[in-house]
């Protein structure tokens, strides 16, 4: 599965990488209102700042100083790639995409083991192969020089780790769990939306089996807190107020709730796509700029609560169908009909498989429900994107989609439980 997944992804990379080398992606284009360039190179610019001695700073084309716009894990990983292959070169682009493709392919392994533990070997085989050939994983790992693919791998490993700890009181295992949570949170803090529910599930399972020990859980919590504390302290010092991981929530709300809602995200609201906003960002500095955006976002919600609720419902639909405007246009962009068909098909299979999984093995299904329920909430409230924001939970979606396929092409639950642990 891993080998086939990697081969397919590398073949696609051969044709996709040139798009990431387009000079227009890194420069403002004259003639547009306020200037404009293609967004999405924030991590690359921060990585370049790191290796040139400017520290964790300047996510936009012009120097803007220290930033708390994104987490540090992927930025430093990308900085290592730039150190070896040069910043923003063809070689470094190919290396970053190859790393993406390798991580995306390796996700087959935790997907297989999660499915086998929860639903048995047949579902595991279906799940692993579906992930290996999943179109959005293949396309995304060759389009996103972002924390998305690494975050998906880390989050899927956390799901598997959580299932493994159900009956474990081993201190090293729990310390590793705390460390993995810290790394995942410093890559994409939204994984923490699921942490309380995973923790409560383990606690309940251990209490029911009379294996509950508080010592390993406390030790894991301490490792997590020690792991994230330096970054939280650094961001809080930068902003002059408490900041947990990132300081741009207000701006994210405005991106998805502006006057222009023709797309799920209006990137012209950001300094990355609007020269006037970038100049304002430079003039005020990041902390003051983000504080102003926080106030603007609060006013948008307070002044138009029903409209904001409608936009949030629209984002829920978009998350699971990729339908933003109706009818979807026949285009190959994020809101086009082809994307909508594929997304809707996999979501429908997943919800069909979820119903089957609850009937067949409801206790094993519960922990896999938490990512589907809680991870997307922040994106329902802010904005959605071209599959990046849902991607970390796509492995769980694929497992349920495999359950749906299995239930369609097999009779009853014969052999379901064989090999499940």
MARTOR-649774 format. One record per residue: x, y, z of N, C-alpha, C in turn. Coordinates in steps of 0.001 Angstrom, whole numbers, plus 524288, in hexadecimal, padded with zeros to 5 digits. Each point is the difference from the previous one (the first is absolute). Layout:
N
XYZXYZXYZ/...
end
This chain:
421
8033E7FB45800007FCC2804BB800008035F804EB80000/803DF8000B8037980368804988006B80305800D27FAE9/802047FBC67FDCD803138006B7FB337FCB0802017FB75/7FB5A7FDCC7FF607FC8F801BC7FBC37FE69805B0800D0/7FE9E80156804D57FE858056A8012680464803C87FE9F/804D67FE968015780467803777FEF8801108007A7FA29/7FFC17FBB27FD2C800ED800237FA577FC06803827FD4B/7FB087FF588015F7FBE6803307FD9D800EA805C480126/8015380143804CE800C78057280184804BC8025F7FD57/804267FD0A7FF72804A78020B7FD647FF16800D47FA2D/7FCCC7FCB17FD9F7FE9E800D87FA7C7FD118052B7FF60/7FC55801088038A7FD1B804ED7FFCE803AB8049D8010A/803B67FF4980393803AE804368013280306801BA7FB27/8013A7FC3B7FCA1802EE8013D7FB347FD4D804447FCCD/7FAD980029800367FD0D803C77FCDC7FE28804B68032F/800067FF8D805327FDB28041680343803ED803EB80225/804FB7FE7980079803A38034B802E780118805347FD5E/7FF76800377FAD080132804E27FD387FC6B8046D801B3/7FB377FEBD801807FC5D80405801BE80201802D5804CF/802EE7FD338035A8020180261804CD804CC803647FF02/802257FFC97FB4E80492803297FEB37FE97805047FD27/7FAF4800F87FF2F7FE33804AE7FD4A801BF804D880305/8032E803707FDA2801D8804AA802CE7FB9480376801FD/7FB807FFE37FD587FB9C80347801A57FE097FE8E8055E/8013D7FB40801C77FE3B7FE618052E802C08030E8044C/80445802907FEB7802FF8029C804188007D805E07FF38/7FD13802217FC508007B805997FEED7FAA8802577FEF5/7FF56804E28015A7FB2A802C57FEC67FFD58014F7FA38/7FB6F7FF587FDB27FF64800B87FA647FDC08056F7FEFA/802CE803737FD5D7FDEF8053A7FF097FB3C7FFD07FC73/7FCAA80401800897FB64800507FCBB7FB1A7FE12802B4/800947FCE8804327FB807FE4A8030E7FECC8042880417/7FB4080024801C47FE9D803A580422803267FEBD804DD/8030E803BE801DF803667FF7180490804907FC447FF0E/800787FDB47FB68803EC7FBEF7FF267FDEC7FACB801E4/802207FBC87FDD87FE0D7FAD280180804217FBED7FEA8/800587FBF3803328032D7FB907FE857FD767FB1D8023A/801AE7FB7B7FE267FDBB7FB21801C3801E87FED180582/7FC5B7FF1D8038B8014E7FF1C8057C8021A7FA7C800BB/801D77FEDA804B3801437FAA68015C805C37FEDC800AE/8034B8040A800778059C7FF068009F801F1801C38055D/7FC7480088803BC8019A801F480517804217FC8780292/7FF277FAEB7FFD6803D67FC778025B805488005F7FD4D/7FFEA800897FADC804EA8004C7FD1E8030B804ED8016F/7FD3780454800A7802B5804E08015D8021E7FFD280592/7FCE67FDC080392801E87FF7D8055F804C87FC7280024/7FFCD7FBAF7FD1C8047D7FC717FFCA804D4802C87FDD8/7FF2C803417FC058045E802F67FDD68022A803D08040C/7FC828027B802FD801C9803958041C803347FD1F80414/7FE667FB3F80147802CA7FCEE803F3805947FEE57FE3D/800A87FE337FB1B805457FE6D7FE5480377804AD7FEAD/7FDA38049D7FF5380323804B17FEEF8010680322804F5/7FEBD7FDD3804888014D8027B804EB7FC2B80410801E1/7FB54800567FD967FC20803DD801AA7FC157FDCE803E8/8008D7FB0E801567FC827FD96803CE7FAC27FE9C7FDAD/7FC617FEAF803777FABF7FE6C7FE5E7FCEF804EF7FEBA/80046801B77FB137FDEC8052B7FEB27FE98800547FA3F/7FD62804617FEAD7FEF9801B87FAA07FD4A7FBEB7FC9A/7FAF77FEEA801067FD237FC3D7FCC77FE37802317FAC7/800A1805277FF3B7FE2D8027F7FB3C8049F801E57FCBD/7FF17801EB7FB2B804638013A7FC8B803D08040880226/7FE23803A4803318036C80403802228010E7FEE3805B9/80469801BA802208013D7FEF7805827FBD280246803A3/7FE287FCCA803A57FBF2801C8803A98014E7FE9C805A3/8048E7FDBF800FC801957FED78054F7FDF87FAC6801FB/800F07FEEB8050E7FE767FB01802557FA287FEFE7FF62/7FE9E7FB087FF757FA947FEA97FEEC7FE127FB8880365/7FADD80003800E27FD557FB8E802737FB887FE547FC7C/800E58006E7FAEC7FBE77FEDE7FC2E7FF127FA277FF6D/8042F7FCE8800717FF967FA567FF75803477FD6D80447/7FF567FADE800808030B7FD10803CC8058A7FF037FE23/803817FE5E8038F8058C7FFAA7FEA8801CC7FAE37FD8C/7FD2B7FBAC800B28022D7FAE17FE99801177FF9D7FA27/7FC06800F87FCC8800D77FF717FA5D803B3804347FDF8/7FFCC804A7802388037A804337FE3A805B67FE74800BB/801467FDAB804798056B7FE65800E7801697FB357FCC2/7FC487FC897FF0C801057FB9E7FC7D8013C802027FA84/7FCF0803C17FE2F800EB802417FAD780528803077FFE2/80154802868044F8050A802B48004F8047C7FC287FF56/7FF6A7FB5280235803F87FBF87FF3B8007D7FE777FA4A/7FB987FF967FD45800147FEE17FA60802D08045D7FD15/7FECD804DC801528027E8047B7FD68805E2800208011D/801737FE7D804C28058F7FFF880164802FC7FC297FC92/7FD857FBA67FEBB8028B7FBF67FCDB7FFCB8011C7FA2C/7FB96802357FE2D7FF19800697FA587FF738059A7FE04/8007E803D7803827FF63805637FE697FA6B801DD800BD/7FF71805198010D7FAD280231801187FD258013B7FAEE/7FB3D7FDE37FF8D7FC92801317FB9B8027E7FEAA7FAC2/802EA7FBB57FFE98025C7FE247FB2B7FCDE7FB657FDDA/801307FE797FB2E7FD727FB667FDC6801297FB308034B/804E47FF77801B0801837FB70803217FD147FFD08052E/7FF8480485802997FD5180006805147FA247FF127FF57/7FDC0801F37FBB07FA727FEFA7FEF27FF117FA347FF30/803527FD867FCEB7FF7D7FA637FF18800DA7FCF08050C/803B6801B58032C801037FD4E804F47FB6180087803B0/7FDB7804BA8005C7FB80800D7803707FB567FCC47FE3E/7FF137FFD07FAE07FB9F7FCE87FE06800FE7FA28800AA/804D17FE517FF3C801447FA7E800E07FF117FE84805B1/8018A80375803867FEFE7FF088058E7FA277FFBE8010C/7FD0C803977FDAF7FA467FFD58005B7FDE07FABC7FE2C/801CB7FE577FB7B7FE047FB2F7FDAE801747FB3D80343/804AA8000D802408018B7FBAF803657FC8B7FFD2804D5/7FF1E8048A802747FCAF80020804AC7FA6B7FE667FEB6/7FE00801DC7FB977FAB57FE957FE657FF907FA217FF1A/803FE7FDAA7FDB57FFF27FA647FEFD8005A7FCE680510/80325801D8803A9800957FD3E804F87FAF97FFFA80334/7FC77803997FEDC7FB028001E802CA7FCF87FAED7FF16/8012F7FD3A7FBC57FD8D7FAE17FF28800A37FC73804C6/8046D8006C802B08011C7FC758045E7FC6C800F4804AA/7FFCB804CB802367FC4C800C0804567FA567FF387FE5B/7FEA88015D7FB317FAA77FEFF7FE1F7FED97FA2C80043/803957FCCE7FE197FF4F7FA51800107FF647FE0080598/80370801B9803847FFF07FDE6805537FB5E8020180331/7FE59804CF7FF0C7FB40801F1802967FB507FCCB7FE4C/7FF847FF4C7FAE87FB8B7FD087FDEE800247FA57801D9/804A47FDA080028800577FA8C801BC7FE887FF77805B7/801CD803B7803277FEC97FFBA805947FA2C800DC800F6/7FD9C8035D7FCFE7FA8B8015F800F47FC2D7FC667FD3E/8014B7FE5D7FB307FC237FD3F7FCD5801F37FAF67FD7E/804E77FE8A800E1801EE7FB187FDF480339800957FB0D/8026C7FBAD7FE34803CB8003B7FBB37FDA9801637FAB7/7FB2C7FE637FEFA7FDBF801347FADE7FF4A805DB7FF4E/7FDCF80298803F77FF5F805B17FFB580551802A67FFC5/803DA7FDC2802BB805438023F7FFF4802448000A7FA84/7FF577FBB77FD2E8020D7FFAE7FAAE7FD34803E27FC70/7FAD780023800677FD07803CB7FCE7801CF8059980138/8008B8013780502801678055A801A280556801907FDF2/803DC7FC8980098805418014A7FE458004C801027FA2F/7FD527FCC77FCE88002C800B87FA587FCF4804D07FE42/7FBA58010C802997FD0E804C17FE9B8034E804D180116/802C18000E804828035C804828011B80460800667FBF7/802567FBAE7FE9780455800127FC477FE768029A7FADF/7FB127FF707FE847FE28802057FAFB7FC248048180092/7FFB780244804A87FC43804328011480183804EB7FCF4/7FCB1801EC7FC74801898044A7FC83801C7804F1802D7/7FD53801848042880165804E58029B805247FF98802F5/801557FB50801BE8051C7FF4F8026B8044C8004C7FBEA/7FF157FD8E7FB89803D6800237FBC2800D9805957FE1B/7FBC1802DB7FF18800708055F7FE108022E803A68042D/7FE037FF82804D180197803948041B805B97FF988016B/802257FB4C800188057A7FF6780177803A5802497FBE2/7FDE68013A7FB618031B8027E7FBEC7FE81805B17FF10/7FC9880211803517FE4D805697FF568010280353804CF/800797FD948048C80054802E8804E48057C7FFC080250/803008042C7FF9E804CB800728030E7FE5C8028D8051B/7FD947FCE6803297FD46801DC804AC800507FBBB80425/7FDF180114804A4800417FC23804367FC047FB977FF6B/7FCDF800117FBD27FB6E7FCA07FF98801547FA378000C/803927FE4F7FCA58011A7FA6B7FF87802B97FE03804E8/803C4802F1801FB8027B7FE80804F27FBFA7FFC980454/7FC7F803DD800367FBF28000F804017FC617FB567FF97/7FEE07FE617FB2F7FCA07FB777FF388029F7FB0E801F5/805097FF657FEDD802E07FB73801EB8002B7FFF6805F6/80142804738025F8005380043805B77FAB97FEE68028C/7FBE0802377FDD07FAD97FF4B802517FE307FA557FF86/801127FD877FB827FE7C7FA897FF4B803077FC81803BB/804FC8013D800E5803077FD15803DC7FDBE800BA8057C/7FE18804B48012A7FD91800F1805197FB0D7FCCB800B8/7FCF17FF777FBE17FB517FCBE800578018B7FA638013C/803E27FDEB7FD2E801C97FAA5800F9802457FF7A80579/80324803C6801A8802757FFF3805337FBC97FFF88043A/7FBE48030E7FF387FBB88003C803C97FD7B7FA9D800A5/7FF197FD587FBAA7FDB27FAC78004A803A17FC31802CB/80519800887FF25803C57FC828027A8004D800D7805E6/7FF1C804D9801C08007B80135805977FB327FE748031E/7FC1D7FE067FD687FB337FE7B802B8801177FC5C80499/803EB7FC957FF69801327FC3A804188059780069801F4/8025A804877FF5A8057C8009680179800A88038F804BA/8034C7FE4D803A2801A0803528045B805ED800A27FFF0/802567FEF47FB85805A68003D7FF63801D7805A87FFB9/803898018480379801C280576800328029B801D27FAF2/803B77FCFE7FDBE80254801D67FB0D7FC01800D47FBAD/7FC117FC7E7FFBF7FBFC800A27FBFA7FCF78050D800D1/7FEA980128804D17FD09804C28011C80351804E97FF3D/8050F7FFAD8014F803678047E7FF1A8007D801197FA28/800557FBE17FCD98001E800B27FA597FAF9802637FDF6/7FBA77FE8D802647FAEA8022B7FE767FFE4805E1800FA/801C6801A88048780033805988012A8038A802EA7FC49/8047F7FD9C7FEAB803A38027E7FC647FDA48007A7FA8E/7FD537FBEC7FE317FD9C800317FAD07FBB8804217FFBF/7FCFA8008B804327FC0F804248002380296805607FFA8/80465800B5802B1802A8805107FFDE801EE8013D7FA80/802617FC2A7FD65801F1800D97FAAC7FB7E801367FC50/7FBC97FCFA800757FB7F800DF7FC8F7FD958055E800EF/7FF99801AB804E77FDB280513801418036C8047D7FE12/8052B7FF568003880385804117FE148002D800207FA0B/7FDF97FBF67FD8D7FF71800057FA577FAC9802657FE67/7FBBC7FE2E802707FAC08021A7FEFF7FCEF7FF8280511/7FF2D80463802997FDA87FFEA805397FA677FE0780005/7FD7B7FFBE7FB7D7FA907FE467FFFC7FF5B7FA488018A/804337FCF67FFF17FF917FA94801D47FE377FFD0805B0/800FF8042C802EE7FE8780012805857FA188000E800C6/7FD0E8011A7FBD47FA4D7FFD98006A7FE0F7FA8C80153/803207FC097FEEC7FE6F7FA97800D58026B7FDBC804F8/8042180277801FD802E07FDE7804797FC957FECD804BF/7FC938038B801CD7FCDA7FEC0804A97FC997FB287FF43/7FE197FF2C7FB4D7FC797FB9C7FF08803077FADB7FF99/80498800297FDB3803577FB5E800028018D7FE9680597/8017780402803078018A7FF00805687FB8E7FDBF80333/7FB538022D7FF547FB787FE09802EB7FEAE7FA6B7FE68/800A87FEC77FAFB7FEDB7FAB27FE2D803CA7FC0C80266/8051B8014F80013803D47FC7A802667FED47FF4C805C6/7FEDF80458802A27FEDC7FFBF8059A7FB577FC7480116/7FBDE800997FCEC7FB567FCCF800C98011B7FA3F7FEF8/802DD7FEDA7FBCF8012A7FA907FEB5803667FD7D8042D/803CA802EA801FE803587FDC48040D7FD087FF6F8052B/7FC958039B801187FCDF7FF99804CB7FC5D7FB407FFBC/7FDA87FF1E7FB877FC807FB8A7FF66802EF7FAD580067/804E07FFDE7FE32803147FB3480045803437FFB0804FB/7FF3E803D48038A802C2800378050E805EA800337FF50/801B6802C97FC028059A800B77FF07801AB805B1800B9/7FC718034A801D78011180599800308046A8013D803C6/803FB802C27FDEA80460801EF80314800DE805B77FE8C/8000280364803F780081805927FEF48059D8019F7FED7/803C17FD1E80208805798017F7FF5E801AC800A47FA5A/7FF267FC187FC9580199800977FA867FD3F804827FD40/7FB03800DB801427FD20804487FD87802338054980198/8013980093804FF80247804E8801E480556800E47FD80/8031B7FBCE7FF968052B800787FD967FF8E801B37FA4C/7FC487FDB47FD267FF39801857FA877FE58805B57FF97/7FCA2801BE803867FE3A805737FFF780487803BE800F3/803797FE8B8039780484803538011D803A8800527FB50/800E17FB957FD698034F800067FB587FDA2803977FBD6/7FAE07FFA27FF457FD61803627FC2F800AC805BD80168/7FF0680158804EF8005B8057D8019E80589802167FF86/803D27FCE78016F805768019E7FF7580167800B27FA3D/7FDC77FCA37FCA9801288004D7FA717FDDF804DF7FD5F/7FB50801B6801877FD95804777FD528011080530802B6/8019F7FFE8804FB8008C804D28030E803BC803F27FD8D/804997FE677FE088038A803F87FDC07FD97802F57FB6A/7FD0F7FD3B7FCA77FD9C802A37FB8E7FB9D803A7801BB/7FCC27FE47803A97FBC680350801F680246804CE802A4/8042B7FF4E80305802928046B8029B8022F803C27FBF6/8027C7FDED7FBEF8024D803537FBF97FBD0803317FD30/7FB9F7FD7D7FE887FBC4802C67FD4F7FD848041880397/7FF5D7FEB5804EE7FDB0803A7803BC80387804B0800DA/8050B7FF2780036803B4804588007F7FFCE803797FB32/7FF957FD9C7FB727FFDA802FE7FB1E7FB33803847FFC5/7FB7A7FDF1801A67FB18802E07FF947FED28035C804C9/802C07FF308043A7FEF6802FD804BA7FB057FE6A802C5/7FDFD7FB737FEC77FB687FDBB802788003D7FA267FF2E/7FCB77FD1E802CD800327FA507FF797FE447FE587FA89/803467FCF37FD6E7FECB7FDD67FADF801307FA308002D/7FC127FCD57FF0E800BB7FA557FFF18011D7FE407FA6A/804F27FF657FEAE801D57FDCA7FB157FFEA803CF7FB69/7FB8C802817FEC87FFA88038B7FB907FCBE804C28017F/80106804757FD647FD51804CB8017D7FC8D802597FBD9/7FE6D7FCE57FC157FD548024F7FB7A7FA4F7FE437FF7D/7FD5D7FEC1804467FAA37FE177FFAD7FC5B803FE7FD7B/8007A804F6801807FC94804007FDCF80081800617FA20/804CF7FFE57FE14800DC800427FA5E7FD927FB4C7FD44/8006B7FB64802677FDB67FB4C7FD9B7FA0D8007F7FFA8/7FD8880255803E57FA5C800DF7FFCD7FE9F803997FB79/8030C804287FF3D7FEDE803BA7FBD8800BF7FD9B7FA98/803AC7FC757FF6F800ED7FD797FAF27FB227FD197FE24/7FD287FDAE803A37FB667FD007FE847FAE0802DF8008B/80020804E3801E07FB1E802C88011280049805A27FE24/80263800C37FB828005F805337FDC47FB31801207FCA3/7FFFE804857FD8B7FBA58015A7FC8B7FFF47FCA27FB0F/804907FE287FE6F800607FCAF7FB61800007FA48801B9/7FBAC7FD527FF2B7FF8B7FA838018F7FF607FC757FB3E/80238801A37FB8B7FF9B7FCCA7FB4B803597FB1A8006D/803DD800128038C803367FB728011B800077FF11805E3/801547FB4B801BD800097FEF3805A5803DB8035E80300/80432801B57FD5D803F08034E8028A80120804B37FC8A/7FFBB804938023E8014E804C57FD2280570801B8801BB/803F87FE2B7FD2D8055E801118019E8018A805AE7FF40/7FCDC8030A7FD3B80130805887FF6E7FF7D802F78052D/7FDE87FD72803F57FFBE802618052B805457FFC9802D3/803B87FD177FDE8804E67FF0E802CF80485803277FDCB/80401800F28031A804B5802907FE01802BF7FCCC7FBD7/7FEDE7FAED7FFBC8027C7FCBA7FC167FDFB800D57FA8E/7FB5D8025A7FF767FDBB800C07FAC97FE368058F7FF0B/801118037D8039A7FE2C805627FF7F8046C8039B801BD/80224802DA7FC4C8048580349801227FEBF804288040D/7FB4E802427FFCC7FE88803F0803DC7FFEB7FDAB8057E/7FE007FB32800707FFFB7FD6980518805837FEC8801D0/8036F7FE877FC68805657FEE580181802BA804F0801F1/7FF10804597FD598025D804E9801BD7FDF68018D80566/7FAFB7FF0E800E97FDBF800FE8052C802697FC5D8040B/800C27FB217FE83802747FC21803638057A801CC8018E/802EF801F47FC2A80546801E8801137FFE8804CB80393/7FC49803757FF147FFBE804DD802F47FE897FF0E805B6/7FC207FCA3800E37FE257FF0A8054F8034B7FBFF802EA/802377FC547FD23802827FB80802747FBFA7FBA8800BF/801CE7FB318001F7FC5E7FB97800367FC6F80013804CB/801EE800E6804C37FC747FFDB804897FB86803E67FF9C/8012E804F47FEA67FBE7803F87FFAA7FC5D7FEEB7FB64/802257FE2A7FBB37FCCD7FECA7FB6B7FC277FBAA80147/801D37FBD98028A7FC957FBA3801447FBFF8017E80429/8016F8037A803907FC2D801DF803D97FBA0803067FD51/80167803237FC1B7FC02802DE7FD097FC6F7FC417FD08/802467FBEA7FDA97FCDC7FC287FD327FC697FD01803B4/801C27FF36804C27FCB77FD6A803E97FB2E8035480120/800C0805108007A7FB9980389800F97FC55800267FB47/8022F8002A7FB527FCBC8000A7FB4E7FCD07FB007FF91/8025E7FB938012F7FD337FB007FFBB7FB8F7FFDE803F2/800EC8021A8049F7FBE78001E804027FB6E8035E7FE2D/801338045B7FD717FBCE8036A7FE0F7FCD67FD4E7FBB2/802AE7FD307FC8D7FD3F7FD327FBCF7FC117FC2F80247/801997FD1A803F47FC907FC17802617FB918029B80303/8013980429802E67FC05802AC803227FC15802F27FC9F/801D0802587FBA87FC8A8031F7FCB07FC7C7FCA77FC85/801CE7FB5A7FE977FD037FCBC7FC537FFD87FA57801F0/7FDCA7FF138048C800367FAB68023E7FD3C7FBE17FCB6/7FB76801537FDC27FD367FC287FCDF802EC7FECB7FAE9/80224804077FD958031E7FF2D7FB43804C37FCA380131/802908011C804668049C7FCF0801867FE7E7FA5480103/7FB8A7FF18802877FE2D7FAAC800E07FEFA7FD3F7FACF/7FDC1802DE7FC407FF197FDBE7FADC805077FE937FD3E/803F08036680070805137FED67FDAC8027D7FB348028A/7FF4C7FF7D8050F802307FB75802C47FD617FAF47FE23/7FAD2800347FF507FD3C7FB6C7FDF2801C87FEC57FA70/801088040F7FD17801F27FF487FAA68055E7FD5380015/8033A8016D803D5805297FD90800707FF987FA44801AC/7FC1A7FEC2803417FF3B7FA888017B7FEC77FCC47FB23/7FC72801F67FCC37FEB37FD487FB24804CC7FF7C7FC88/803008042F7FF90804987FFFA7FCA1804187FC10801E1/800987FF8C80527803DE7FC688022E7FF1A7FA6F7FE2A/7FB0D7FE887FF7C7FEC97FA8A7FEDF7FE5F7FF057FA55/7FF258042B7FCFE7FE5C7FF417FA8E803428030B7FC15/802D9803E8801CF802D08039B7FC957FC4D803367FC94/7FB1B800578018C7FC3C803497FD377FFA58053E802CC/8018B804327FD567FFB680537802477FBA9803307FD6F/80002800257FAE17FBCF802897FD147FCB77FBCA7FD56/7FAFB801097FF697FCAA7FC1F7FD827FD68802607FB28/800667FD5F7FB8B802F57FB227FF33805D6801197FFA1/8034C7FC2880157805AF800CD7FF9B80196800D87FA50/803A18037F7FEF4801BC800E77FA9B803337FB637FDFA/7FFF77FF557FAEE8031B7FBCA7FDB0805A2801EA7FF4B/802CB8006180452805728019B800018030A7FC1D80350/80527800367FF898034D7FC62802F480289802A3804BA/7FDBE8045D801C08020E8027E804AE7FD3D7FDCF804CE/800E68027C8047E7FE207FDD3804F17FA177FFB980064/7FD20803557FD297FA4B7FFF48006A7FD667FDB37FB2A/803107FD797FC9F7FDE17FDDE7FB2F7FD207FADC800C8/7FCEC7FE877FC207FCCF7FB4E8004C803347FAFD80092/804697FF467FD30802FF7FB2B800B7801B97FF2C805AC/801FF8042D802738017F7FF988057F7FB4F7FEA580367/7FBA3802807FEE27FB4A7FF128031B7FE307FA597FF91/8004B7FDD07FB5A7FE4B7FA9A7FF3C8036A7FC3F80323/80529800A67FF97803937FC79802C97FF568008E805E6/7FFDE804DD801EB7FF76800E0805A27FADE7FDCB8020A/7FBD38011B7FD3A7FADE7FE2C801B77FFC47FA097FFFC/8025C7FD997FC1A800007FA557FFAD802B67FD95804B4/804A4801FD80157802D57FDCC804707FD3B8012B80528/7FDC5804A8800817FD2280147804CE7FB2B7FC9980093/7FD267FF307FBB27FB547FCB180035801747FA7080181/804387FDFE7FDAB801CF7FAC08016D801857FFC1805BD/8029280429801DF801B380012805747FB5D8000B803BE/7FC088032A7FED97FB76800258037A7FCE37FAF07FFB2/7FFDB7FDA37FB657FD847FAE47FF75803107FBEF80320/8052B8002E7FF8E8034A7FC65802F77FFCB800F5805D3/7FF5F804F0801937FF8B8013D8058D7FB2C7FD7380258/7FBAC800557FD337FB367FD8A801EB800C47FA1880093/8029A7FDA07FC28801147FA5E80031803B57FEA780475/803FD80360800D4803D67FF06804287FD798005B80564/7FC70803C1800AD7FD56800848050A7FCBE7FB2280119/7FD5F7FDF97FC097FCEA7FB41800C88037D7FB4280111/804957FFD67FD7E8034B7FB5C800588038380011804D2/8028D80469800FC803B78004F804677FFE3805958022E/7FBE280153802AF7FF3280566801978041E801E8803DF/801DA7FCAB80380803E7801C9803C7805258016B7FD52/801897FD0B7FC0F804C58012E7FD147FF5A804C37FC76/7FB258013B7FEC47FEF48046D7FC8D8006380535802DC/7FEC38000D805097FFA0804ED802EF804ED803567FF9F/804C17FDF48011080490803787FFC18010C802237FA88/7FE557FD307FBF5800C6801E97FAAE7FC0D8042F7FE82/7FBE780078803137FC2C804217FF1A8020780557801B9/803438001580401801BD8050580238802928038A7FBF0/8039E7FE137FCBD80245803857FC0D7FBFC802427FC40/7FC317FCCE7FE687FC0C801E27FC527FC908043680271/7FEF07FF758050B7FC76803AB8029B802A88051380191/804CA7FFAA801F78024E8048B8029F8045B802B37FCF3/802F47FD277FCD880458802797FD407FE36804567FC48/7FBB67FF467FD087FE9A8041B7FC327FD61804CF80253/7FEB280005805197FCCF804438022C80278805587FF17/805178007F800E2802808051D7FF687FF99801E97FA60/7FFF47FC677FC427FF90801817FA827FA5D801387FE85/7FC497FDA5802A97FA858019A7FF437FF58805B980196/802D9801AC804007FF5D8053D8022F8035C8041E7FD50/804167FE657FD3D8038F803C27FD8A7FF827FFB77FA0E/802C57FC667FD9A7FF957FF5B7FA4D802127FAAA7FE7B/7FE8E7FE607FB4C801D97FB0D7FDDD803958010B7FB61/802A47FBDA7FE50803B7800977FBBB7FF757FB537FC5E/803BE7FF477FC867FFB57FC107FBDF801667FA86801FC/7FD9C7FE5580436801007FAD1802108043F7FFCC8041A/8032A80422800778044D7FFF3803D37FE057FF648058F/7FBC8802BE801407FE5D80042805757FD4E7FB03801CF/7FD8A7FD297FC627FD9C7FB0B8018A803DA7FB817FFAE/8043F800C07FD43803747FBA37FEC0801FD7FCF5804CA/801478028880463801D67FCEA804787FC2B7FBD6801E6/7FAF0800A87FF017FC4C7FBF48019D7FE6C7FC7F7FB6F/8022C800FA7FB5F7FEAF7FCBA7FB858015C7FA3B800D1/804497FEA2802AE800EF7FA6C800EB7FB897FD4C802E2/7FD9F802B1803CD7FB867FDB5802BB7FB527FFC27FC5A/7FF49804157FCD37FBD17FFED7FC15800B27FB527FC63/804D57FEFC7FE62801107FBA87FC707FEDA7FAC58029E/801287FF78805057FECB7FB1E802C07FA237FF0A7FFF8/7FCF880402801217FA4F7FF567FFDE7FE0F7FF337FA69/8027D8028B7FC327FE877FF107FA8B801187FA587FE82/804577FDDB801EE8012F7FA817FF027FBEC7FC7B8028A/7FE3780182804AC7FBB47FD15802767FB2C800287FC86/7FEF2804937FDB97FB898007C7FC87800897FC8E7FB33/804AD7FFF97FDA0800EC7FCA77FB7E7FF737FA4180176/8023A7FE98804777FFB37FA93801BC7FA557FE4C800D1/7FCFA803708026C7FA8F7FE97801057FCD57FF887FB00/80194802E87FBF37FD3F7FFB87FB028015A7FB0A7FCF4/804EC7FE4780089801DA7FBB17FCC3800A17FAD8802EE/7FE137FFC1804D3800457FB23802F17FAC27FF0780295/7FF3A7FB60801DA7FB1C7FE948028B800DA7FF92805DD/7FCC6802D280305800347FFA2805B780530801FF8020D/801C57FDBD8043D804F5801788027C8039C7FB5A8005B/7FF787FC577FC488032E7FB5280013805CB8015C7FFC0/802EF7FE3C803DF8059E800E98001C8019980542801FE/7FC4A8034E801748015380546801B28038E7FFFB804AD/7FEAB7FCE0803E6802E880048804E6804F77FCDF8000A/8010D7FCC57FC13804AA7FCBC8001C804D2803687FF71/803907FF618039B804D9802F97FFD07FF9E80544802B4/7FB5F801B08018F7FF94804F7802D3802257FF5380574/802A7803F5801F2802797FFB38051C7FD93804088038A/
end
